[in-house]
Amino acid sequence: MWPERFQRLRQKMEPSAREQMLGAEELVLNETAHGNGAAVAAVLCANKKLVKLDLKGAKLTTEEVVMVVAAAPNRLHTLVLEGNDVDQRGMDELGQLLSMETSALMLDLKAAKVTDQGRNQDGLRLFCVGLHKNTTLTELCLVNNDIHAGGAQHIGEA
């Protein structure tokens, strides 16, 4: 069953655009995805060809990031979450994705509110566990986040 937001989005779209989104190998949604994390997750579940998802600047909440990452197929080669609110739970979910990932992956978390401070330490720690298990990550971008020396050390050791 499709989430209600996705149903509304589907109704607004032309049939050809809808079919193109569900069959695309690359999706660049950016601001289009703002407030539509559940719809993006639904597209990920339905699209069997997608290998690149770019959500740069989509302003997804932590809950939406968690939905999208949980729905991300293990065939994804590129996941861009730049400028979204990844937070602790998003890092948890990304750690799980990394531990199961079987294809080469580029992960862009530039300015994604990633931090190793306060309660977010657990999220970064779990992300590092997934990072350690992963053998296919080809590129990881964490610039413009709030990661201090201790967090950077954990990432480097992973």
N, C-alpha and C positions, 0 to 999 in steps of 0.2 A: 504494500500500500504506500503510495506516494504521500509525503507530507503536504499539508494544505498549501504552504507557500509555494511548493514546487508545482502544484496543480494550477495555482494562479499564474505563475511564471509561464507554464506551458500554454495556458490559454491565451496569453498576451503575445506569444511568439508565433511567427509564421511557421507553418508546418515544415518548410524546407530548413529553416534555422534550427528548429527543434530536432529534426533528424540529424542535422549536421553536428549539433552539440552532443547527441547521444552516440554518434559514430566517429567523432573526431579523435585523432591521436594526440593533438595538442589543444589545450584550452587556455586562453588568456582572458580571465574574467575581471581582474582588477576591481574597480569601483562597482562594476555590475553585481558583484557578489555581496556588496555591503548589506548586512541584515538578512542574507539568504544562505547562511551556513548549512542549514538543513537541506535546502534545495541543491546546493553543491554536493553534499554528501550523497543525496539520492542519485544525482547524475553519475557520481563515481561508482555507485553500486550497479547502475544500469549500463554504463559504457564499458565495453569489453576490450576496447582498443587503446584507451588513453595511456600515454606514456609520459606526458608533460602537463603539469598543472601549475599555472602562474596566477597567484592570488595577491600579487604585490599591491599594497595599499588598499586592500578590500575592507580594512577596518573590522575584521571579524573579531568577535568577543572570544574569550577563552573557551566558553562552551561550544561556540561554532567551530573553533580550531580543533577541539577534541573530536567533534562529530566528523569533520572532514578527514582528519588523520586516521580515525578509526575505520573510515570507509575506504581509505586509499588502498588501491590494489598493489600487490607486491611486484607488479610489473612496471611500476612507475619509475622513470629514469630521472625526472626532474620535479622537484616540489619547491615552489617559491612561496614563502610565507612572510616575506619582507613587509614590515610595517603593521603586522597584525598583533593581537594580544595573545601571545603563546602561553606565558605564565607557567606555573608549576604543573598543572594537569596536562597542559599541552606538551610539555617536555616529557612527562610520564608516557603519554601516548606515542610521541615520537621515538622514545626509547624502545617501546614495544615494536613499532614499525621497523626500526633499525635492526632489532634482533631477529626479525623474520624476513627481512629483505633479501631477495635472491638475485635481483638485477642491479646493474650499476646505477648508483644514485647520486644526484647532485642536490644538496639541501641548502636552501638560502633562508637564513633566519636573521637577516640584517634588520636592525632596529625593531626587533620583535618582542621587546620588553622581557627578554631573557635575563635572569639575574641569579646570582648564587648567594643572595642575602636573605636573611629571615627564613620564613617558611618555605621559600622557593629552593632551598638547598636540597631538599629531597627530590624535587623534580629534576634538577641538574644531575644529581647522583644517579637516578634511575635512567636518565638519558645516557649517561656515561657507561652504564652497564650494557645498554643496547648498542652503543657505539663500539664497545670492546668486542661484542659478539659479531658485529657486522664486518664482513670482509669485502663488501662491494661498494662502500661509500667512496666516491671519487673526488668530491668537493664539498666542503662545509664552510659556510660563511656565517660568522657570528659578530661582525663588526657593529658598532653603535649599540651595544647592549651593556648591561651593568654586571659584567663578570670581572671579578677581582683575581688576584694572584692565586689564591687557593682553588677557585673554580677553574681557572685556566690550567693549573697543574693537573687537576682531575681529568680534564678534557684531553690534555696532552698525553697522559698516561694510558688513556683508553685506546 
